[in-house]
Amino acid sequence: MNALDTRTLLLETALDLIWQSSYNSVGVNEICKQAGVTKGSFYHHFESKAELFCEASDHYWETIRQDLDAILSPVHAPLEQLENWIEFIFINKIGEDATNIPGCAFFSAGTQTGCVDTLVTQSLQTMTERSGKYNLALMRTLKNENYLEENVDPEQAARLMQQYVQGAIMHTRVRRCLNYIKRDLPEGIYRVIGLKPEYWFTVKATWPQKK
C-alpha cells in the first residue's frame, strides 16, 4: 500500500469509527488496528487525532460537495433542486435500514464529543457553514422564483431547514423506525422553509417514483 492509500484509509477509518462511537472514545490505537497500519505510519501522516479528524472532514466534504453541486445545479428547476436535495437526504443520510441510519458523521461527532479541542471545534463549525451555504443558495433560488411565502427570510429558512433535518434524523436513529420520517420529513421541510402550499403537491407527486 502506498503512502496516499494509507493516508486515505486512515481518514476513512477514523470517520467510520467516530460515527459508530464518538470522538472522545476512539483512540489512535483503535484507528490503526482497524485500518491495519502501524502507529508509526499514523504519525508519519498526522501529528494527532485532532489533525486526522480535521483532514478527514475535508476529505469527506470533497465527496459531498460534488454531490451537492450536481443535485443543486441551476440546470434543474428550483422545485427539482428541492426534490433532489430531499432525495439525497433519504438515500445518503437515512437509508433503508432502521437499525443502521447513517446520519451525518460530523453532526454525530459534534453532539457526542465534549472535547474543547480548538481544531476539532473549528472543523465541525466549518462543515456546518459549508453545507449551510448550499442550503442558503437553494432558499434564495426558491425565494427569487416566488416559491416561498413573502415573509420568509432565506437565511433563516436555510438555518431552520438544517436544524430540522438533523434533528429529524437523530430522532429516527433513536426510534429505529423509518415510517414516520418517510412520511413527515418532506412536509416538515416545506413547512419550515415556508414553501407555498400550492407547490407541495408538485414536489410530492414525483418523490415516490424516485424513492
PAGU-529704 format. One line per 4 residues: for each residue x, y, z of N, C-alpha, C. Coordinates in Angstrom, 3 decimals, always signed. Layout:
X/Y/Z/X/Y/Z/X/Y/Z  ...;
END
This chain:
+0.849/-1.191/+0.000/+0.000/+0.000/+0.000/+0.890/+1.249/+0.000  +0.648/+2.159/-0.953/+1.477/+3.361/-0.993/+1.019/+4.377/+0.046  +1.796/+5.459/+0.173/+1.533/+6.448/+1.224/+0.160/+7.098/+1.065  -0.242/+7.376/-0.177/-1.529/+8.019/-0.405/-2.674/+7.101/+0.002;
-2.566/+5.815/-0.348/-3.593/+4.851/+0.036/-3.682/+4.717/+1.552  -2.534/+4.688/+2.215/-2.525/+4.579/+3.676/-3.194/+5.789/+4.307  -2.884/+6.961/+3.806/-3.461/+8.191/+4.329/-4.982/+8.191/+4.159  -5.447/+7.821/+2.965/-6.887/+7.781/+2.689/-7.576/+6.759/+3.583;
-6.945/+5.596/+3.761/-7.512/+4.550/+4.613/-7.659/+5.044/+6.049  -6.685/+5.749/+6.547/-6.759/+6.283/+7.904/-7.882/+7.314/+8.037  -8.026/+8.158/+7.040/-9.088/+9.169/+7.058/-10.464/+8.511/+7.108  -10.676/+7.538/+6.239/-11.990/+6.896/+6.149/-12.262/+6.014/+7.370;
-11.248/+5.360/+7.877/-11.421/+4.528/+9.069/-11.785/+5.387/+10.271  -11.114/+6.513/+10.406/-11.411/+7.412/+11.523/-12.845/+7.887/+11.473  -13.323/+8.248/+10.288/-14.709/+8.701/+10.149/-15.684/+7.609/+10.564  -15.448/+6.399/+10.095/-16.345/+5.284/+10.420/-16.387/+5.032/+11.924;
-15.232/+4.988/+12.558/-15.172/+4.684/+13.988/-15.783/+5.805/+14.828  -15.511/+7.041/+14.456/-16.053/+8.167/+15.224/-17.562/+8.212/+15.088  -18.074/+7.927/+13.893/-19.529/+7.915/+13.711/-20.164/+6.808/+14.554  -19.542/+5.621/+14.569/-20.094/+4.495/+15.308/-20.027/+4.712/+16.818;
-19.021/+5.438/+17.263/-18.835/+5.637/+18.695/-18.868/+7.132/+18.999  -17.728/+7.725/+19.276/-17.629/+9.158/+19.498/-16.174/+9.569/+19.351  -15.972/+10.851/+19.195/-14.605/+11.341/+19.018/-13.750/+11.009/+20.237  -14.286/+11.240/+21.417/-13.511/+11.047/+22.640/-13.136/+9.588/+22.884;
-14.020/+8.666/+22.502/-13.794/+7.260/+22.837/-12.943/+6.512/+21.820  -12.710/+7.111/+20.668/-11.896/+6.457/+19.633/-10.469/+6.979/+19.730  -9.533/+6.056/+19.965/-8.134/+6.449/+20.097/-7.307/+6.091/+18.880  -6.078/+6.558/+18.877/-5.165/+6.289/+17.758/-4.926/+4.794/+17.608;
-4.770/+4.082/+18.731/-4.530/+2.635/+18.662/-5.657/+1.915/+17.933  -6.898/+2.281/+18.257/-8.045/+1.633/+17.631/-8.121/+1.954/+16.142  -7.841/+3.205/+15.800/-7.867/+3.601/+14.389/-6.822/+2.813/+13.604  -5.625/+2.705/+14.160/-4.550/+1.969/+13.480/-4.890/+0.480/+13.349;
-5.432/-0.103/+14.418/-5.791/-1.520/+14.385/-6.857/-1.788/+13.329  -7.886/-0.936/+13.287/-8.971/-1.131/+12.320/-8.482/-0.937/+10.891  -7.569/+0.012/+10.709/-7.054/+0.290/+9.363/-5.960/-0.692/+8.947  -5.398/-1.388/+9.933/-4.335/-2.338/+9.626/-3.013/-1.669/+9.320;
-2.737/-0.551/+10.014/-1.467/+0.153/+9.816/-0.800/+0.344/+11.176  +0.470/+0.651/+11.169/+1.214/+0.843/+12.409/+1.048/+2.273/+12.919  +1.339/+2.440/+14.214/+1.270/+3.791/+14.770/+2.337/+4.678/+14.136  +3.444/+4.065/+13.732/+4.481/+4.824/+13.052/+3.956/+5.426/+11.752;
+3.155/+4.628/+11.017/+2.554/+5.120/+9.775/+1.566/+6.240/+10.065  +0.813/+6.066/+11.161/-0.154/+7.093/+11.531/+0.551/+8.430/+11.749  +1.589/+8.408/+12.590/+2.261/+9.663/+12.940/+3.161/+10.187/+11.820  +3.373/+9.368/+10.817/+4.053/+9.863/+9.613/+3.129/+10.809/+8.845;
+1.826/+10.526/+8.912/+0.855/+11.330/+8.163/+0.181/+12.410/+9.007  -0.010/+12.144/+10.295/-0.761/+13.070/+11.139/-0.051/+13.264/+12.476  -0.077/+14.486/+12.960/+0.560/+14.780/+14.239/-0.295/+14.329/+15.416  -1.616/+14.273/+15.216/-2.509/+13.940/+16.327/-3.837/+13.448/+15.773;
-4.672/+12.927/+16.668/-6.019/+12.514/+16.282/-6.837/+13.720/+15.831  -6.639/+14.854/+16.486/-7.374/+16.059/+16.113/-7.050/+16.472/+14.685  -5.779/+16.405/+14.317/-5.398/+16.756/+12.947/-6.005/+15.771/+11.958  -6.008/+14.486/+12.329/-6.630/+13.474/+11.477/-8.106/+13.791/+11.260;
-8.807/+14.129/+12.326/-10.235/+14.425/+12.218/-10.472/+15.615/+11.300  -9.683/+16.646/+11.445/-9.858/+17.843/+10.617/-9.619/+17.533/+9.136  -8.587/+16.763/+8.861/-8.313/+16.419/+7.462/-9.356/+15.437/+6.930  -9.871/+14.591/+7.816/-10.929/+13.673/+7.402/-12.179/+14.446/+7.011;
-12.437/+15.539/+7.709/-13.604/+16.353/+7.388/-13.461/+16.956/+6.000  -12.260/+17.410/+5.654/-12.025/+17.955/+4.314/-12.166/+16.866/+3.249  -11.649/+15.691/+3.572/-11.744/+14.551/+2.652/-13.202/+14.186/+2.384  -13.988/+14.136/+3.449/-15.405/+13.803/+3.334/-16.161/+14.887/+2.566;
-15.823/+16.141/+2.852/-16.528/+17.248/+2.220/-16.361/+17.237/+0.703  -15.198/+16.865/+0.211/-14.979/+16.857/-1.235/-15.949/+15.913/-1.941  -16.268/+14.801/-1.294/-17.241/+13.867/-1.874/-18.644/+14.460/-1.838  -19.016/+15.001/-0.683/-20.342/+15.580/-0.522/-20.524/+16.795/-1.417;
-19.493/+17.605/-1.546/-19.581/+18.819/-2.363/-19.920/+18.490/-3.810  -19.317/+17.450/-4.338/-19.606/+17.058/-5.715/-21.067/+16.636/-5.871  -21.579/+15.922/-4.865/-22.988/+15.523/-4.905/-23.899/+16.740/-4.859  -23.589/+17.672/-3.960/-24.430/+18.863/-3.819/-24.375/+19.742/-5.066;
-23.203/+19.850/-5.667/-23.086/+20.631/-6.903/-23.992/+20.067/-7.989  -24.105/+18.744/-8.017/-24.929/+18.101/-9.043/-26.417/+18.257/-8.767  -26.842/+17.989/-7.520/-28.276/+17.998/-7.245/-28.849/+19.410/-7.170  -27.986/+20.393/-6.859/-28.461/+21.775/-6.778/-27.980/+22.611/-7.964;
-27.640/+21.941/-9.030/-27.185/+22.630/-10.231/-28.303/+23.484/-10.822  -27.984/+24.684/-11.333/-29.000/+25.542/-11.953/-29.622/+24.952/-13.218  -29.084/+23.840/-13.706/-29.729/+23.195/-14.858/-31.059/+22.589/-14.444  -31.254/+22.410/-13.130/-32.517/+21.901/-12.607/-33.410/+23.068/-12.204;
-34.702/+22.929/-12.412/-35.656/+23.932/-11.954/-35.627/+23.987/-10.424  -36.018/+25.116/-9.816/-35.949/+25.264/-8.357/-36.627/+24.143/-7.581  -37.852/+23.766/-7.965/-38.529/+22.698/-7.234/-37.839/+21.354/-7.437  -37.229/+21.165/-8.584/-36.490/+19.926/-8.826/-35.233/+19.888/-7.958;
-34.600/+21.043/-7.757/-33.450/+21.105/-6.855/-33.858/+20.696/-5.439  -35.014/+21.199/-5.005/-35.518/+20.841/-3.674/-35.799/+19.349/-3.597  -36.412/+18.822/-4.628/-36.705/+17.384/-4.666/-35.414/+16.573/-4.645  -34.410/+16.999/-5.428/-33.121/+16.314/-5.450/-32.474/+16.315/-4.075;
-32.599/+17.442/-3.386/-31.992/+17.571/-2.068/-32.673/+16.636/-1.063  -33.996/+16.551/-1.113/-34.724/+15.642/-0.220/-34.345/+14.190/-0.529  -34.243/+13.878/-1.801/-33.844/+12.517/-2.186/-32.441/+12.193/-1.660  -31.549/+13.161/-1.733/-30.185/+12.988/-1.227/-30.200/+12.661/+0.266;
-31.039/+13.358/+1.016/-31.144/+13.115/+2.452/-31.626/+11.693/+2.723  -32.663/+11.270/+1.995/-33.215/+9.934/+2.208/-32.215/+8.838/+1.851  -31.491/+9.014/+0.767/-30.593/+7.964/+0.305/-29.291/+7.932/+1.102  -28.701/+9.111/+1.332/-27.363/+9.160/+1.923/-27.342/+9.332/+3.433;
-28.383/+9.908/+4.008/-28.376/+10.174/+5.442/-29.336/+9.285/+6.231  -30.297/+8.675/+5.549/-31.288/+7.845/+6.248/-31.190/+6.387/+5.814  -31.275/+6.135/+4.512/-31.172/+4.778/+4.007/-32.430/+3.968/+4.250  -32.299/+2.652/+4.135/-33.456/+1.759/+4.259/-33.358/+0.820/+5.453;
-32.301/+0.928/+6.234/-32.110/+0.048/+7.379/-32.304/+0.842/+8.662  -33.405/+0.601/+9.351/-33.731/+1.363/+10.558/-32.731/+1.122/+11.683  -31.980/+0.020/+11.622/-31.009/-0.274/+12.676/-29.643/+0.340/+12.392  -29.483/+0.920/+11.205/-28.183/+1.489/+10.837/-28.399/+2.722/+9.968;
-28.888/+3.782/+10.581/-29.153/+5.024/+9.859/-27.872/+5.847/+9.832  -27.310/+6.117/+8.644/-26.012/+6.775/+8.553/-25.951/+8.129/+9.253  -26.943/+8.986/+8.973/-26.884/+10.329/+9.525/-25.670/+11.064/+8.999  -25.189/+12.019/+9.752/-24.007/+12.792/+9.387/-22.915/+12.518/+10.414;
-21.787/+12.009/+9.953/-20.693/+11.669/+10.869/-20.244/+12.875/+11.675  -20.266/+14.046/+11.068/-19.752/+15.228/+11.751/-20.769/+15.812/+12.713  -22.036/+15.758/+12.351/-23.058/+16.199/+13.294/-23.058/+15.266/+14.505  -22.925/+13.963/+14.248/-22.877/+12.998/+15.344/-21.687/+13.266/+16.244;
-20.536/+13.531/+15.631/-19.337/+13.816/+16.422/-19.539/+15.072/+17.259  -20.185/+16.065/+16.674/-20.414/+17.308/+17.393/-21.321/+17.136/+18.587  -22.308/+16.239/+18.497/-23.219/+16.021/+19.619/-22.621/+15.083/+20.657  -21.661/+14.256/+20.235/-21.099/+13.259/+21.142/-19.868/+13.741/+21.892;
-19.097/+14.610/+21.270/-17.836/+14.983/+21.879/-18.008/+16.101/+22.897  -17.278/+15.962/+23.979/-17.287/+17.013/+24.983/-15.945/+17.715/+25.013  -15.116/+17.432/+24.008/-13.769/+17.992/+23.988/-13.812/+19.479/+23.682  -12.761/+20.139/+24.060/-12.669/+21.571/+23.803/-11.493/+21.850/+22.855;
-11.093/+20.835/+22.100/-10.004/+20.982/+21.147/-10.399/+21.998/+20.095  -9.636/+23.054/+19.967/-9.964/+24.141/+19.042/-10.010/+23.655/+17.604  -9.083/+22.782/+17.216/-9.054/+22.275/+15.847/-10.334/+21.529/+15.506  -10.782/+20.671/+16.412/-11.981/+19.877/+16.177/-13.208/+20.782/+16.124;
-13.299/+21.705/+17.067/-14.437/+22.626/+17.092/-14.518/+23.433/+15.812  -13.392/+23.949/+15.357/-13.363/+24.734/+14.127/-13.736/+23.884/+12.919  -13.283/+22.639/+12.915/-13.598/+21.744/+11.803/-15.098/+21.485/+11.718  -15.726/+21.232/+12.872/-17.168/+20.990/+12.910/-17.944/+22.229/+12.475;
-17.497/+23.383/+12.909/-18.155/+24.625/+12.518/-18.014/+24.878/+11.020  -16.835/+24.564/+10.489/-16.597/+24.746/+9.057/-17.511/+23.855/+8.228  -17.675/+22.604/+8.663/-18.563/+21.694/+7.948/-19.993/+22.212/+7.956  -20.433/+22.724/+9.094/-21.785/+23.267/+9.196/-21.950/+24.475/+8.282;
-20.946/+25.338/+8.246/-21.009/+26.528/+7.398/-20.997/+26.161/+5.920  -20.207/+25.166/+5.563/-20.137/+24.749/+4.160/-21.488/+24.252/+3.660  -22.088/+23.345/+4.415/-23.391/+22.821/+3.997/-24.451/+23.907/+4.069  -24.304/+24.819/+5.055/-25.258/+25.906/+5.189/-25.286/+26.813/+3.974;
-24.147/+27.008/+3.334/-24.087/+27.853/+2.140/-24.900/+27.250/+1.001  -24.877/+25.934/+0.883/-25.682/+25.280/-0.154/-27.165/+25.405/+0.165  -27.511/+25.237/+1.436/-28.906/+25.405/+1.837/-29.383/+26.815/+1.540  -28.544/+27.798/+1.832/-28.906/+29.193/+1.595/-29.084/+29.458/+0.100;
-28.206/+28.906/-0.713/-28.333/+29.097/-2.158/-29.661/+28.536/-2.663  -30.058/+27.376/-2.133/-31.332/+26.775/-2.530/-32.493/+27.651/-2.086  -32.444/+28.159/-0.864/-33.529/+29.009/-0.366/-33.637/+30.299/-1.168  -32.520/+30.881/-1.526/-32.550/+32.112/-2.328/-33.124/+31.855/-3.714;
-32.792/+30.710/-4.275/-33.349/+30.358/-5.578/-34.860/+30.213/-5.505  -35.338/+29.507/-4.497/-36.778/+29.324/-4.319/-37.471/+30.660/-4.053  -36.819/+31.514/-3.263/-37.390/+32.816/-2.946/-37.449/+33.705/-4.188  -36.376/+33.741/-4.947/-36.323/+34.589/-6.138/-37.337/+34.170/-7.185;
-37.665/+32.881/-7.212/-38.635/+32.377/-8.187/-40.055/+32.363/-7.615  -40.225/+32.966/-6.426/-41.546/+33.158/-5.816/-42.209/+31.860/-5.369  -41.405/+30.896/-4.945/-41.966/+29.644/-4.429/-42.170/+29.686/-2.911  -41.559/+30.660/-2.244/-41.672/+30.759/-0.798/-42.630/+31.885/-0.416;
-43.199/+31.769/+0.780/-44.091/+32.812/+1.275/-43.348/+34.148/+1.352  -44.101/+35.243/+1.251/-43.492/+36.563/+1.162/-42.656/+36.924/+2.382  -43.087/+36.496/+3.555/-42.389/+36.897/+4.780/-41.184/+36.022/+5.117  -40.821/+35.096/+4.246/-39.711/+34.178/+4.526/-38.371/+34.870/+4.305;
-37.501/+34.742/+5.305/-36.119/+35.208/+5.207/-35.267/+34.007/+4.777  -34.672/+34.038/+3.585/-33.913/+32.877/+3.097/-32.821/+32.405/+4.051  -32.134/+33.344/+4.710/-31.064/+32.950/+5.624/-31.617/+32.182/+6.820  -32.717/+32.658/+7.366/-33.326/+31.944/+8.490/-33.890/+30.607/+8.033;
-34.521/+30.584/+6.855/-35.084/+29.342/+6.334/-33.999/+28.288/+6.140  -32.823/+28.716/+5.667/-31.715/+27.779/+5.468/-31.258/+27.195/+6.801  -31.178/+28.042/+7.834/-30.772/+27.554/+9.159/-31.814/+26.610/+9.739  -33.088/+26.994/+9.621/-34.155/+26.166/+10.171/-34.209/+24.806/+9.481;
-34.007/+24.805/+8.169/-34.040/+23.550/+7.429/-32.909/+22.627/+7.891  -31.725/+23.174/+8.070/-30.592/+22.375/+8.521/-30.844/+21.808/+9.917  -31.367/+22.646/+10.799/-31.649/+22.209/+12.164/-32.746/+21.145/+12.185  -33.781/+21.356/+11.396/-34.906/+20.417/+11.378/-34.465/+19.050/+10.850;
-33.737/+19.032/+9.754/-33.342/+17.763/+9.146/-32.426/+16.975/+10.084  -31.439/+17.646/+10.668/-30.533/+16.955/+11.576/-31.289/+16.413/+12.794  -32.212/+17.221/+13.324/-32.998/+16.762/+14.463/-33.885/+15.585/+14.115  -34.495/+15.619/+12.929/-35.367/+14.538/+12.495/-34.582/+13.238/+12.319;
-33.384/+13.342/+11.783/-32.556/+12.151/+11.591/-32.136/+11.564/+12.931  -31.728/+12.422/+13.863/-31.323/+11.931/+15.181/-32.509/+11.285/+15.897  -33.675/+11.867/+15.753/-34.880/+11.300/+16.362/-35.163/+9.915/+15.779  -34.981/+9.774/+14.480/-35.222/+8.488/+13.818/-34.199/+7.453/+14.250;
-32.964/+7.866/+14.466/-31.936/+6.930/+14.929/-32.285/+6.382/+16.306  -32.923/+7.199/+17.122/-33.330/+6.750/+18.450/-34.538/+5.815/+18.363  -35.515/+6.170/+17.541/-36.742/+5.377/+17.429/-36.545/+4.078/+16.663  -35.552/+4.050/+15.775/-35.312/+2.868/+14.938/-36.537/+2.535/+14.083;
-37.167/+3.554/+13.565/-38.356/+3.355/+12.737/-38.334/+4.377/+11.605  -38.484/+3.897/+10.360/-38.420/+4.780/+9.200/-39.782/+5.296/+8.750  -40.862/+4.706/+9.280/-42.196/+5.046/+8.782/-42.519/+6.531/+8.937  -42.226/+7.077/+10.112/-42.587/+8.466/+10.369/-41.761/+9.438/+9.532;
-40.449/+9.215/+9.462/-39.621/+10.176/+8.752/-39.902/+10.151/+7.250  -40.235/+8.981/+6.709/-40.575/+8.921/+5.292/-41.835/+9.730/+4.999  -42.746/+9.707/+5.941/-43.989/+10.441/+5.762/-43.844/+11.914/+6.122  -43.075/+12.193/+7.173/-43.063/+13.533/+7.747/-41.972/+14.457/+7.223;
-40.815/+13.908/+6.830/-39.689/+14.780/+6.504/-39.977/+15.763/+5.371  -40.509/+15.299/+4.216/-40.768/+16.284/+3.154/-41.711/+17.392/+3.585  -42.847/+17.027/+4.182/-43.798/+18.053/+4.591/-43.204/+18.959/+5.663  -42.426/+18.386/+6.564/-41.782/+19.205/+7.584/-40.861/+20.237/+6.964;
-40.127/+19.840/+5.937/-39.239/+20.771/+5.239/-40.043/+21.872/+4.567  -41.147/+21.486/+3.909/-41.963/+22.502/+3.231/-42.475/+23.528/+4.223  -42.891/+23.059/+5.378/-43.426/+23.974/+6.395/-42.320/+24.873/+6.959  -41.178/+24.287/+7.259/-40.081/+25.037/+7.879/-39.561/+26.131/+6.948;
-39.448/+25.825/+5.663/-38.877/+26.817/+4.742/-39.930/+27.780/+4.201  -41.209/+27.503/+4.489/-42.256/+28.390/+4.006/-42.582/+28.219/+2.538  -42.481/+26.987/+2.047/-42.868/+26.721/+0.657/-44.371/+26.922/+0.519  -44.778/+27.648/-0.488/-46.199/+27.910/-0.673/-46.953/+26.589/-0.854;
-48.064/+26.403/-0.159/-48.797/+25.125/-0.179/-49.162/+24.636/-1.569  -49.381/+25.545/-2.496/-49.767/+25.099/-3.837/-48.651/+24.343/-4.554  -47.437/+24.421/-4.023/-46.319/+23.716/-4.656/-45.968/+22.419/-3.945  -46.596/+22.147/-2.811/-46.291/+20.910/-2.099/-46.572/+19.692/-2.961;
-47.720/+19.670/-3.598/-48.112/+18.507/-4.390/-47.156/+18.310/-5.556  -46.657/+19.415/-6.122/-45.733/+19.321/-7.249/-44.496/+18.523/-6.871  -43.969/+18.775/-5.670/-42.779/+18.054/-5.225/-43.133/+16.637/-4.810  -44.205/+16.497/-4.022/-44.590/+15.171/-3.521/-44.968/+14.214/-4.652;
-45.556/+14.746/-5.711/-46.055/+13.888/-6.779/-44.933/+13.096/-7.435  -43.718/+13.681/-7.506/-42.624/+12.978/-8.158/-41.758/+12.215/-7.168  -41.855/+12.547/-5.869/-40.965/+11.913/-4.893/-41.122/+10.405/-4.806  -42.329/+9.826/-4.695/-42.420/+8.373/-4.545/-41.799/+7.601/-5.696;
-41.755/+8.191/-6.897/-41.205/+7.492/-8.034/-39.690/+7.381/-7.945  -39.064/+8.297/-7.176/-37.614/+8.290/-7.086/-37.097/+7.566/-5.856  -37.962/+7.250/-4.949/-37.542/+6.707/-3.655/-36.908/+5.337/-3.810;
END
